[in-house]
Amino acid sequence: MYLEEESRKTIDSLGQTMPMLTFVGLGLYDERSVTVEGREAIRAADRVVAEFYTSRLVGATVADLETAHDVDVEVRDRAGVERHPEDVLDDAEDRDVVFLTAGDPMISTTHVDLRLRAADRGVDTRVVHGVTAETAASSLTGLQNYRFGKATTLPFEFAHGGDGVPDSVIETIDANRQRDLHTLVYLDIKVDDPAAPEDGEEFMTADHAAGLLAADWAGELAVAVARAGSPDPIVAADRLSALAERDFGDPLHLLVIPGELHHLEAEALASFGDAPADLLPE
């Protein structure tokens, strides 16, 4: 029996790890959410680096990851990844370096940029994928994945310097609705941000997001998804104005603004999200 093609060729015939920068997606929730291939890559690495400013595992601490995989994890801030990654790239020329992210590694352009920098230096790279919020939202709600249009991110008011919802978010939702497509609305995360009211860390909740969007679409159907990937995810389908009055508990949250529903999608939202009958097609 072979070991995942010799761990995707990162281990040579003498059992030594090969120089490479491997991007590993940790999945959605805690230290158990990573794939088996990802776990093997982490445990075989000479150095493990992570960032949790684009997203994070709310069900696990860095210490949990270190204990689960028997490694030391070096957490980098935004500047350490985007402006000063030279030491990581230098190391990957001679050692097996793993770069950890929540979800899937290449969802963020930050990680694509780092991979391109590695390629420019002749450093071999590979990607070990993880479950994403996008696929989880489709799976949990029953909304068909191929009917999602362009996604958007709803920022905190303090982050974009204005009140309400940025025009770009409204335009994305409107364009998708005109094409009968669903819109995945990622909700803002602030980590190590001095502008964030909660000690530099804050997660937008689905009720807060629904309240902002209700200014334009108060009576429209939306779906809140909380803690996808956890043992207790929540799916709730209702009017935006109603979702704005609910408490969905601990993060991470997201919203989906559906387009026109297929009858199976309507049944799924009724069954899995308790959608009111008057908001669903007959």
Order of alpha helices (4+ residues) and beta strands (2+ residues): alpha-beta-alpha-beta-alpha-beta-alpha-alpha-beta-alpha-beta-alpha-beta-alpha-alpha-beta-beta-beta-alpha-beta-beta-alpha-beta-alpha
